[in-house]
Amino acid sequence: MSGHEDIVIISVSREIYKKWSSLAQVSCLLDILEQISVVGMPMSHINATIQVHQLTCHQDGCLPVSNNGVCFIKSVDVERMNSLEVVCVDQCDETNVDLMEQEQIQKIEQYFYQGGKIDWVNMWLADNNKCEEVIKRDAYAEISKMLEDLERSDSLKRSIENINIYHEPGSGGSTVARQILWNWRKKMRCAVVKQSYQATTVCEHAVQIWNYEEVDKNACLPVLLLLEDCNADYQDDLRRELSNAVTTMKISPSKLCFIILCCKRSLDPERMCTALPLRTVGVTHKLSPAEKKLFSKKAGSLKLKFEPEFILTFVLMSKEFEQSYITGFVENLLKEIDHSSLQTQLIKFVALLNSHIENSYLSISHCEAFLGLGIHLDKFDKMAKPSTSTWIDEVRHQTFENSLSEQARYFFIQLKSSETHISSVRIIHNLIAKEILKQLSSYQSQSEIAMSLLQDKVLFDHRFGRDDFRKFVRDLFIKRTKKSKGDPNDSWFSPLIEHVRETEDVEKAIDLLKLAYTSFDEDAFVAQQLARLLNENKNFEEAEIWAKRAKSHLPQHIYILDTLGQVYKKWFYSKHDAICKKNADIQPEDITDIIDTALKGITAFRESEKCPQSKMVCLNNSYFGEVDIGCRLLELLSNVDIFSTKEGKRELMDYLLTDYIPEEVQKPWQRFHGLLKGMKDSIRIALECISDDLAHFQNFTSEEEEELAEGEPETVNNPRKWLLRKSAVYAKLFFHDIQEDEASDANIVSPLMRQMKIFQLGGEDSMGKEPSNTRSDIVMNAIKALQRYSEIKSASSRKGRIFTHFFLGKARGLNKIVHKTTIEKFCKGTLSERRLKWQGGEVWTNPDVVKVLKRVTGYTENGNLFVRVSDQSNIRVIPLFSASLPNSNENVAFYLGFSLHGVVAFDIKVAE
């Protein structure tokens, strides 16, 4: 040790030194001080570091600090950061293992291997050789390598980085995530996010934990935040809040501050890894050869301590969730089950929820009420005093356990929420839950189980844990599967309703939704789903009734009004197809009812378009519905006998565009004249709204849109192709009405109308073929034109991301301008997968994209971004993500994009 370090040691507080009374302890103290960088370390950090190594009991936890020591974090401060579960360096060190009985340790182990979520104490006991080590799956090493790469000072990184874990249910993905936090808690500050809190609150607390007891903000250790099974909106919101916080604090943009470890369930993790190759790890039921050896060895040692039935989840994992094993296990347990007992009915209810609703459970309080234990246990509650509460809890737990059948004890695992502290049960694995329902289907179908659940007044009226229970049951009837969430497909209805209508009977599905509507106090969204199901089944009259019923509850809800429009649309299509199949002359009076249905649909869609909520939607599905009905109705009108000839087509245009009304339609269509004459303008407006949204914004949808909207495949997956097709139909009918002097005025004719002129003249190909010079003036003129346009036309207030049409490429002349479709071709995968690549930034690391696009140099000045066009000319550029701008004035490089909002910058990096 140097002389300076000797002085530091001598200056350590007397209180600390007194605790190290023996010669051996003093020697140990010197060894500890040699291991840590004491020079320049605050006395509080030295104090905390020594006490942690001393392993004395202290009330406060400890966090790692940037100078290789630790600091105390006061318990009151941890409590204030209540949106985070902070994982301290000395987590669980207060546990007195000498007082723990072996039976208690075995219970902790058994709970985990039976399927319970891993607890920090599991890993603490393993570290202290009090129980067997938890197996680390291969994904653990992959994620650790990613963190090591991010930790390296020479690595290229942003202030906020993401690592994604996609895992099949029961494959150990959440265990991997928590193992990562546990084993990195001494190198980074680690915490689990409680998603019941808003992203703004989580961000505030994350910043507090990040700079707690740190002096230099540019030297703080990163915070590793675990997000479990969160929706994409929440993850985006949190990332944005953290980005804004980093920007506000003027932290260097290359300083790594936060790592979001996002752990999500997925039924196809490998597909998600292909979609997001950068820092994404998949955990599946399939084991690698190395993992098989570990699991086989572990299974053997666990079977010496536990019965196989009580470590079933681990046994299933070791057998890679082999279906034959699951089938045999469930079959053996169900052989002698009493189908009339309450316990069996309880198993069915929980299995139904767990099969279809992720993370669902039934509170033990609900179970007690259902089994008739409530009155008996209330007596214990009345006897309870603070000093006896633990004993009372144990009595309740034992009474509940004893009330369960043998099958229920094997199938159920008991959980306790760390946030709500609600005790609950679920089936040990969702594959077991599905197998239970399958094997019991000959005794009671899923629709019958669901009917019984909805009719059970005891469960529905029970107050404790009521909100969660009602949410899980309601989700059975309205929550759909989505590929974007990792589900295998995009379902049209909830998985339960899909199962019942496909494997049982559609009428049973209808009856189920009718009962659910009543059970949930005439829920508008259940009525909406019922209207959709009836509409899909071509029961249009009843579908109309239920859609109107939903509207009566929520008259201004965009998706419910859209559903009413969809009912009329499909009804109109059915009537339209029926009359066209007759191949007979169509008279005006023949289609009066058809026109009436079509116009009702258009009216419903227009109501949806006018909802205040519509301004927050990326692409309002109702515009598509209005255009679909309108175009088909116009085609039908053109086939009416009096309008079917060439002269008749002119007369139809006169009828639609002027005050003229042919005598043949005067009386039969008297209720429709006003609406029919307004169709030209209304369809044009709808087309322009769609065109405008597609031009300005990417059509990413929110959680609510994915759940409640019902767009057709083409409008969802390829809206631009749909727009081109419908625009061509409209142009063919109406475009001759625009006069040449109008068409020549660029201020009058919209981009859509100019596009229609191209269609009328014969074609998506003459555009862009005009001769032009190849100098960089082209790019300059384009940029300036876009800026003028964006100043004239303010950005839409609708929720959505700016849509970029073109990018600046490396080629010469007009080939410098690369259309977005060229970039899209390099991004393989489904629509959802491509969206994820754009959102996650993987696009900019694609070798083909890097080969085609040109990184331009620019600079930041006072929070603004500029591109250098020449020594005399610079142009201001919009950073697509403002948080990606460096705080100081820097030279930067980025990709340049062209949108109708102006010129935008992507993937901004400080120039080396």
C-alpha positions, -999 to 999 in steps of 0.1 A, spaced: 0 0 0 11 36 -7 15 61 21 -16 80 9 -37 48 12 -23 42 47 -37 76 57 -70 67 43 -71 35 63 -62 53 95 -90 79 88 -117 52 86 -142 60 113 -136 46 148 -170 30 149 -162 8 119 -127 0 132 -140 -10 166 -161 -37 151 -130 -54 137 -115 -61 171 -94 -92 166 -61 -94 148 -76 -116 121 -104 -92 115 -79 -63 112 -59 -83 86 -92 -90 68 -99 -53 68 -66 -45 51 -72 -72 25 -106 -56 17 -91 -21 14 -65 -34 -10 -93 -47 -33 -112 -15 -36 -101 19 -51 -101 39 -18 -83 69 -32 -108 96 -39 -136 75 -25 -160 93 -2 -159 81 34 -196 70 32 -186 46 3 -157 32 23 -180 28 53 -206 9 32 -181 -12 14 -164 -24 46 -197 -32 62 -209 -52 33 -177 -73 33 -180 -75 71 -215 -92 66 -229 -74 96 -266 -68 97 -276 -33 87 -310 -19 79 -302 -1 46 -294 -18 13 -263 -12 -8 -258 -2 -44 -226 -4 -65 -209 29 -73 -187 39 -102 -155 39 -81 -158 1 -75 -172 4 -40 -208 5 -27 -230 30 -11 -259 26 14 -294 33 0 -318 43 28 -348 21 32 -370 52 32 -355 62 -2 -362 27 -16 -398 30 -4 -401 63 -22 -390 47 -54 -420 24 -51 -424 18 -89 -392 -2 -88 -382 -34 -71 -346 -25 -64 -321 -54 -63 -294 -45 -39 -258 -57 -38 -266 -72 -4 -300 -85 -13 -312 -112 11 -281 -109 33 -303 -102 63 -316 -137 60 -304 -158 90 -298 -191 73 -289 -207 107 -325 -203 118 -340 -217 87 -350 -253 89 -342 -277 61 -379 -282 55 -383 -245 49 -355 -244 24 -370 -274 6 -404 -256 4 -387 -226 -13 -370 -250 -38 -401 -270 -44 -422 -239 -51 -398 -229 -78 -395 -263 -94 -432 -268 -93 -436 -237 -116 -435 -207 -93 -415 -176 -102 -380 -176 -90 -373 -155 -59 -341 -137 -50 -338 -160 -20 -335 -190 -43 -303 -176 -58 -291 -163 -25 -294 -198 -9 -276 -214 -39 -248 -188 -36 -245 -198 0 -245 -235 -7 -277 -241 11 -296 -255 -19 -287 -266 -54 -277 -241 -80 -304 -230 -105 -296 -241 -140 -285 -213 -163 -299 -218 -198 -278 -210 -228 -297 -177 -232 -281 -165 -199 -246 -166 -215 -259 -148 -246 -274 -120 -226 -243 -117 -204 -221 -114 -235 -244 -86 -248 -241 -67 -214 -203 -72 -215 -202 -57 -250 -223 -28 -239 -201 -23 -208 -169 -20 -228 -158 16 -230 -148 13 -267 -182 0 -278 -206 21 -299 -237 27 -278 -266 50 -271 -278 64 -237 -306 38 -237 -302 3 -250 -327 -26 -253 -322 -63 -249 -352 -85 -257 -360 -120 -244 -388 -138 -261 -397 -171 -244 -423 -198 -246 -444 -201 -215 -427 -224 -190 -393 -224 -208 -375 -205 -181 -373 -171 -198 -383 -150 -167 -359 -171 -147 -331 -162 -171 -340 -125 -168 -339 -126 -130 -306 -145 -130 -292 -118 -151 -303 -91 -126 -290 -111 -97 -255 -118 -111 -251 -82 -125 -263 -64 -94 -227 -57 -83 -217 -42 -116 -248 -23 -125 -278 -9 -105 -307 -33 -111 -344 -31 -107 -377 -47 -118 -403 -23 -131 -438 -25 -116 -460 -18 -145 -490 -7 -124 -472 27 -123 -471 51 -152 -440 54 -174 -434 89 -161 -432 77 -125 -410 48 -134 -386 71 -153 -385 95 -123 -375 67 -100 -351 51 -125 -332 84 -127 -331 87 -89 -316 52 -86 -292 60 -115 -275 90 -98 -280 80 -62 -249 90 -41 -230 96 -73 -209 128 -79 -202 128 -116 -233 121 -137 -211 112 -167 -195 84 -146 -226 68 -132 -231 30 -136 -259 20 -160 -293 9 -145 -306 -24 -157 -344 -23 -158 -364 -55 -162 -398 -52 -180 -418 -84 -179 -447 -90 -204 -454 -54 -210 -472 -41 -240 -454 -22 -268 -470 11 -259 -457 10 -223 -422 1 -235 -421 29 -260 -434 54 -234 -408 44 -209 -380 46 -234 -392 80 -246 -394 93 -210 -359 80 -202 -346 96 -234 -361 129 -225 -346 127 -190 -311 120 -203 -314 149 -228 -326 172 -200 -296 163 -178 -272 171 -206 -255 137 -205 -231 127 -232 -251 108 -260 -225 80 -260 -228 75 -222 -248 43 -215 -274 52 -188 -302 27 -190 -306 -8 -203 -342 -21 -207 -343 -58 -205 -376 -67 -220 -388 -102 -212 -420 -112 -231 -439 -145 -236 -442 -157 -272 -454 -188 -288 -428 -184 -315 -396 -169 -300 -374 -180 -329 -395 -160 -354 -392 -129 -331 -354 -134 -330 -353 -135 -368 -374 -103 -369 -352 -85 -344 -317 -100 -347 -300 -72 -328 -298 -80 -291 -327 -104 -291 -326 -138 -275 -352 -166 -277 -359 -192 -250 -378 -222 -262 -389 -256 -248 -362 -272 -270 -330 -279 -251 -295 -278 -265 -272 -309 -260 -254 -291 -232 -287 -281 -215 -301 -317 -218 -271 -329 -198 -277 -303 -171 -314 -309 -169 -310 -347 -168 -285 -345 -140 -306 -320 -121 -338 -341 -125 -320 -371 -110 -309 -352 -79 -343 -335 -74 -362 -368 -76 -341 -379 -45 -356 -350 -25 -391 -345 -41 -419 -366 -55 -420 -361 -94 -455 -347 -92 -443 -318 -70 -415 -308 -94 -436 -313 -125 -427 -281 -143 -390 -289 -141 -397 -325 -152 -416 -312 -182 -388 -288 -191 -363 -317 -189 -385 -336 -213 -388 -306 -236 -426 -305 -229 -431 -337 -247 -469 -340 -254 -470 -377 -246 -457 -371 -211 -482 -343 -205 -510 -365 -218 -500 -394 -196 -496 -372 -165 -530 -356 -169 -547 -389 -178 -534 -406 -147 -546 -378 -124 -581 -376 -140 -588 -413 -139 -607 -413 -106 -617 -377 -104 -652 -369 -91 -668 -349 -120 -696 -336 -97 -674 -321 -70 -668 -284 -64 -630 -291 -64 -632 -305 -100 -653 -276 -111 -627 -252 -96 -600 -270 -116 -620 -265 -148 -625 -228 -142 -589 -221 -135 -578 -243 -165 -602 -223 -188 -587 -190 -177 -551 -203 -178 -556 -218 -213 -567 -186 -229 -556 -156 -208 -519 -150 -202 -509 -145 -165 -544 -152 -153 -552 -166 -119 -580 -171 -94 -575 -155 -59 -575 -180 -30 -602 -158 -15 -624 -166 -45 -615 -203 -42 -625 -203 -5 -658 -186 -13 -665 -211 -41 -657 -241 -19 -678 -228 9 -648 -222 33 -655 -184 36 -678 -185 67 -655 -210 85 -624 -189 79 -641 -156 88 -641 -168 124 -603 -170 124 -601 -134 109 -622 -121 137 -600 -138 163 -568 -124 146 -546 -99 163 -514 -83 150 -494 -108 171 -513 -138 158 -517 -128 121 -489 -151 109 -504 -180 127 -539 -172 113 -524 -170 77 -509 -205 82 -542 -219 95 -560 -204 65 -534 -218 41 -536 -253 57 -574 -253 58 -575 -244 21 -549 -271 12 -569 -297 31 -601 -288 13 -585 -295 -21 -588 -329 -39 -556 -348 -47 -559 -338 -83 -562 -301 -74 -531 -302 -51 -511 -316 -81 -525 -293 -107 -525 -260 -87 -496 -239 -77 -502 -211 -51 -488 -177 -59 -485 -144 -40 -481 -111 -58 -453 -89 -46 -473 -58 -56 -508 -66 -45 -499 -93 -19 -530 -112 -32 -526 -150 -28 -539 -169 -58 -538 -202 -77 -531 -212 -113 -525 -245 -131 -488 -253 -130 -484 -248 -167 -507 -236 -195 -500 -268 -215 -513 -288 -186 -544 -265 -185 -551 -271 -222 -547 -309 -217 -571 -309 -188 -598 -291 -209 -591 -315 -238 -595 -347 -217 -625 -334 -198 -643 -323 -230 -663 -355 -232 -678 -346 -198 -681 -308 -202 -672 -287 -232 -654 -254 -229 -686 -235 -238 -703 -253 -209 -675 -245 -185 -676 -209 -196 -714 -208 -191 -711 -222 -156 -684 -197 -148 -705 -168 -160 -735 -180 -140 -716 -185 -107 -729 -157 -85 -706 -166 -56 -675 -159 -78 -690 -128 -95 -702 -112 -64 -671 -119 -43 -655 -86 -35 -619 -94 -27 -598 -94 -58 -630 -87 -78 -615 -64 -104 -588 -89 -115 -613 -117 -116 -638 -98 -138 -610 -86 -161 -597 -121 -167 -632 -135 -174 -641 -106 -196 -609 -111 -216 -621 -146 -223 -647 -131 -246 -630 -100 -262 -592 -103 -261 -578 -114 -295 -544 -129 -304 -519 -108 -323 -487 -118 -342 -472 -84 -331 -475 -97 -295 -458 -130 -303 -490 -150 -308 -490 -176 -336 -517 -157 -356 -541 -127 -357 -574 -140 -346 -608 -125 -356 -623 -133 -322 -610 -143 -288 -594 -177 -286 -623 -191 -266 -649 -179 -290 -628 -191 -320 -626 -225 -303 -663 -228 -296 -674 -216 -330 -650 -239 -349 -650 -271 -327 -684 -269 -311 -711 -248 -326 -714 -211 -336 -748 -209 -319 -731 -218 -286 -706 -190 -292 -734 -166 -297 -752 -178 -265 -720 -174 -246 -715 -138 -257 -752 -130 -249 -747 -143 -213 -714 -125 -210 -731 -93 -220 -756 -97 -191 -730 -109 -167 -708 -78 -173 -736 -53 -168 -745 -49 -205 -709 -43 -215 -707 -23 -248 -676 -42 -260 -691 -76 -254 -721 -64 -275 -697 -53 -302 -681 -87 -303 -715 -103 -305 -724 -81 -334 -692 -90 -352 -698 -127 -347 -734 -125 -359 -722 -104 -389 -695 -130 -397 -722 -156 -396 -744 -135 -419 -771 -131 -393 -774 -94 -403 -807 -85 -387 -795 -96 -352 -761 -82 -358 -776 -48 -365 -796 -50 -332 -764 -58 -312 -743 -32 -329 -770 -6 -322 -771 -18 -286 -734 -13 -283 -738 22 -297 -765 30 -272 -739 25 -244 -711 43 -261 -725 65 -288 -692 83 -295 -668 54 -296 -649 52 -329 -647 14 -331 -682 6 -320 -696 30 -347 -672 14 -371 -686 -21 -362 -721 -8 -370 -708 4 -404 -692 -30 -410 -725 -48 -403 -742 -27 -430 -713 -31 -453 -713 -69 -453 -752 -69 -454 -750 -46 -485 -724 -68 -501 -746 -98 -496 -776 -81 -511 -755 -67 -539 -741 -101 -548 -775 -118 -547 -791 -94 -573 -760 -95 -596 -762 -133 -597 -797 -131 -612 -782 -118 -645 -815 -100 -652 -821 -63 -660 -820 -43 -629 -848 -17 -624 -845 12 -600 -872 -2 -576 -852 -35 -575 -824 -20 -555 -842 5 -532 -835 -17 -502 -799 -23 -512 -793 14 -515 -809 20 -481 -785 -6 -465 -754 9 -483 -763 45 -472 -768 33 -436 -733 19 -437 -718 51 -451 -737 71 -424 -723 49 -396 -688 52 -410 -691 90 -412 -702 91 -376 -671 71 -367 -649 95 -387 -662 125 -368 -656 111 -333 -631 131 -313 -612 99 -307 -605 95 -345 -579 123 -343 -557 100 -322 -559 71 -347 -532 64 -372 -555 51 -400 -592 54 -393 -607 21 -406 -640 39 -412 -627 58 -442 -618 25 -459 -653 13 -451 -670 43 -466 -649 41 -498 -655 4 -502 -693 8 -499 -693 39 -520 -673 25 -549 -694 -7 -550 -727 12 -548 -716 34 -577 -708 3 -598 -743 -11 -589 -760 22 -600 -741 20 -633 -757 -14 -639 -792 -2 -634 -811 -6 -667 -815 32 -674 -778 39 -667 -762 8 -683 -756 22 -718 -730 47 -728 -756 75 -729 -770 61 -696 -735 66 -680 -737 103 -689 -772 105 -675 -759 88 -642 -732 115 -640 -758 142 -645 -779 127 -618 -750 124 -593 -734 158 -601 -763 181 -608 -798 189 -597 -811 166 -625 -832 136 -614 -843 111 -640 -881 103 -639 -874 66 -635 -857 71 -601 -877 101 -589 -901 81 -568 -883 48 -559 -852 67 -547 -868 98 -533 -853 92 -498 -818 89 -512 -813 117 -537 -795 141 -514 -770 114 -501 -764 99 -535 -757 134 -550 -731 140 -523 -712 107 -528 -687 122 -552 -674 147 -527 -677 124 -497 -657 95 -513 -631 120 -525 -627 134 -490 -624 99 -475 -598 90 -502 -578 122 -495 -579 115 -457 -565 80 -463 -539 94 -487 -529 121 -464 -525 98 -434 -505 73 -455 -483 101 -467 -476 116 -433 -476 86 -409 -466 50 -406 -496 29 -399 -484 14 -366 -514 6 -344 -519 10 -307 -530 -17 -282 -566 -6 -283 -567 -4 -322 -553 -40 -324 -579 -52 -299 -611 -34 -312 -605 -25 -349 -617 -49 -376 -599 -38 -408 -598 -62 -437 -564 -79 -445 -556 -56 -475 -564 -23 -456 -542 -35 -427 -513 -51 -446 -512 -31 -478 -532 1 -475 -513 18 -503 -522 -9 -528 -559 -7 -517 -557 31 -522 -544 28 -557 -571 4 -567 -600 24 -552 -586 57 -566 -586 41 -601 -623 31 -597 -632 67 -585 -611 83 -613 -628 62 -640 -662 74 -629 -657 110 -619 -624 125 -631 -638 140 -663 -657 164 -641 -626 184 -632 -620 212 -657 -587 218 -673 -583 252 -658 -588 236 -623 -563 208 -630 -537 234 -639 -539 251 -606 -516 234 -581 -532 252 -552 -566 238 -560 -559 202 -570 -547 179 -542 -519 153 -547 -546 127 -548 -564 144 -576 -532 147 -596 -526 110 -590 -561 103 -604 -553 123 -635 -524 98 -641 -548 69 -637 -572 85 -662 -544 89 -687 -533 53 -685 -510 47 -654 -484 36 -606 -452 45 -648 -448 79 -667 -441 96 -634 -404 105 -628 -394 100 -664 -390 137 -673 -354 146 -683 -335 163 -655 -299 172 -647 -279 151 -624 -264 178 -602 -270 180 -565 -294 209 -571 -321 182 -574 -317 172 -538 -315 209 -527 -347 218 -546 -365 187 -532 -355 197 -496 -366 233 -500 -399 222 -516 -406 198 -488 -399 226 -462 -422 250 -480 -449 223 -481 -445 214 -444 -448 251 -435 -480 255 -455 -496 223 -443 -492 218 -405 -488 183 -392 -519 163 -384 -528 159 -348 -534 122 -352 -513 98 -333 -487 82 -356 -451 82 -366 -439 104 -394 -439 85 -427 -407 88 -448 -412 84 -485 -376 86 -498 -340 83 -485 -308 97 -498 -287 71 -515 -252 67 -527 -260 66 -565 -259 96 -589 -286 118 -603 -322 109 -596 -310 75 -585 -298 93 -554 -334 92 -543 -342 58 -529 -379 50 -523 -389 34 -490 -401 3 -508 -365 -5 -518 -355 -5 -482 -386 -26 -473 -374 -53 -497 -343 -58 -475 -364 -62 -444 -377 -98 -446 -406 -111 -425 -442 -105 -419 -457 -70 -415 -454 -72 -377 -418 -84 -380 -409 -56 -404 -425 -30 -381 -405 -43 -352 -373 -39 -373 -381 -3 -380 -391 4 -344 -360 -13 -330 -335 3 -354 -324 -30 -369 -330 -16 -403 -299 7 -401 -276 -23 -394 -288 -43 -424 -258 -47 -447 -279 -42 -478 -294 -10 -464 -259 3 -455 -247 -5 -490 -275 16 -506 -280 46 -483 -256 74 -478 -246 87 -444 -244 125 -446 -224 147 -423 -239 175 -403 -237 192 -370 -257 201 -340 -260 237 -327 -281 248 -297 -303 217 -299 -309 220 -337 -296 196 -364 -282 208 -397 -269 191 -428 -240 206 -447 -249 209 -484 -219 232 -493 -196 256 -476 -222 284 -480 -254 264 -477 -268 244 -447 -303 231 -442 -320 224 -409 -331 188 -405 -358 172 -382 -344 144 -360 -370 117 -360 -362 110 -324 -352 143 -306 -337 124 -277 -310 109 -301 -295 144 -305 -263 150 -286 -266 177 -259 -235 195 -269 -226 210 -302 -211 181 -322 -203 169 -357 -226 141 -365 -234 116 -393 -269 102 -401 -292 89 -428 -314 115 -446 -351 109 -452 -378 129 -470 -413 132 -456 -442 156 -460 -432 171 -426 -398 180 -441 -364 164 -441 -357 140 -413 -326 123 -399 -323 87 -388 -296 68 -368 -278 100 -356 -243 92 -344 -215 115 -332 -188 116 -359 -156 99 -349 
